[in-house]
């Protein structure tokens, strides 16, 4: 029996630009990001629709979910 386990990380502690954040999370060995949608973070609630498209691309470019 094979177990395929992956881990994600909640990135509230880091306010780095999306590309830098995605690269760092990948280098730390995580498979995905749990991104806060809050004022002052990479995805702002008022711009969520546009910001999430950019975030998903940045994560995919680093092989993250």
Order of alpha helices (4+ residues) and beta strands (2+ residues): beta-alpha-beta-alpha
